[in-house]
Amino acid sequence: MAEHSIDLALQGGGSHGAFTWGVLDRLLEDPDIRIGGLSGTSAGAMNAVVLSSGYGIGGRQGARESLTAFWEAIGKAGSHSLLRQTPWDALFGPWMPSGPPMLKFFDVMSRLVSPYQLNPWNINPLRDLLARHVNFDVIRDLEEPKVFVNATNVSTGHNRIFRNADISLDAVLASACLPVLFHAVEIENEAYWDGGYVANPALLPLIAESEPHDLILVQINPVERPGIPRTAHDIIDRINEISFNSSLNQELRTVALIKRLLKEEEAAGHSYNAPLFAKIDSLFLHRLEAQKEMRPLSASSKLSSGWGLISRLHDIGYQTADAWLANNRQSLGRRSTIELMDDYDNSSDDRPGRLNP
């Protein structure tokens, strides 16, 4: 069986990133899948650096073991947290659609009190966890996979992309820095917040700089949620889902628009040699998601990290990737498996002018 080279774009989503762990676990298990590049935001960035560190030390099996150890450590810590799921919650719903009472209380407090007041010492348990499970020197020396971690510059509102050579512990913490929970992360005299506000995850750097032509998006946040949220909690949750999907949707629209314009230019007898245009023209886009299983989870449950939730999400991710490979392996290197033009090219009839590389 031929080897397939892929890029992976990993969305952020707190503890829901365990779904992505399951996806990665299944892909790494397949000897015919080679990961050329990874772009990640927040939990997606953590998965990306843990995988890359493990891969640099022990190949694909080392990557699987590193991911397992990392998420088991999160689950162990979550099992001793005040935000853990109680037996009562487990009895009436393992997905915790609203979450345990302490999680609700913490969610409310985070919207009323600044982290500079609530957490004046800037304690971040993720710092020690990442330091134990990621060798950043290994990542900086890797030629493959290429790794892209993004964070939001607080002052400018612009995205900053950290690549292998400048990926650090602080860069990953910046990518996962929810401003209602943590102090802004300062890097080179600039302050950064969660990258999901501007790119969740960043696609264009991955497309332009990584070799594979197949890009698989691992999407955590539900795109659609039927019905109108009516409680304050549900309204805020839905706002967060829309916000953290909007930057991704905008990049997908950009890719769809460029693809359409390139087709029109080709039909008119024009051609372009710009590397980014060439990569987008030959790009095959795919998506791995489990909307049905993920939709019952509230956005606030992303703060809960009990092992029951973590392990269940891993299993769903693994099964989702396994089913996707069974149905779509033959499409790799040949065609996209999502209707990019139909779903995202919603431009008006006022067509822009010719492309200028």
Sequence and secondary structure as in RCSB ss.txt:
>XXXX:A:sequence
MAEHSIDLALQGGGSHGAFTWGVLDRLLEDPDIRIGGLSGTSAGAMNAVVLSSGYGIGGRQGARESLTAFWEAIG
KAGSHSLLRQTPWDALFGPWMPSGPPMLKFFDVMSRLVSPYQLNPWNINPLRDLLARHVNFDVIRDLEEPKVFVN
ATNVSTGHNRIFRNADISLDAVLASACLPVLFHAVEIENEAYWDGGYVANPALLPLIAESEPHDLILVQINPVER
PGIPRTAHDIIDRINEISFNSSLNQELRTVALIKRLLKEEEAAGHSYNAPLFAKIDSLFLHRLEAQKEMRPLSAS
SKLSSGWGLISRLHDIGYQTADAWLANNRQSLGRRSTIELMDDYDNSSDDRPGRLNP
>XXXX:A:secstr
   EEEEEEE   GGGHHHHHHHHHHHHH TTEEEEEEEE THHHHHHHHHHHHHHHHHHHHHHHHHHHHHHHHH
HHHHTSTTS  HHHHHH TT SS  HHHHHHHHHHHHS HHHH TT   HHHHHHHHH  HHHHHH SSSEEEEE
EEETTT  EEEEEGGG  HHHHHHHT  TTTS  EEETTEEEEEGGGT SS  HHHHHHSS SEEEEE  S S  
 S   SHHHHHHHHHHHHHHHHHHHHHHHHHHHHHHHHHHHHTT     HHHHHHHT EEEEE  HHHHTTS GG
GGG   HHHHHHHHHHHHHHHHHHHHHHGGGTTT  SS HHHHH    SS       
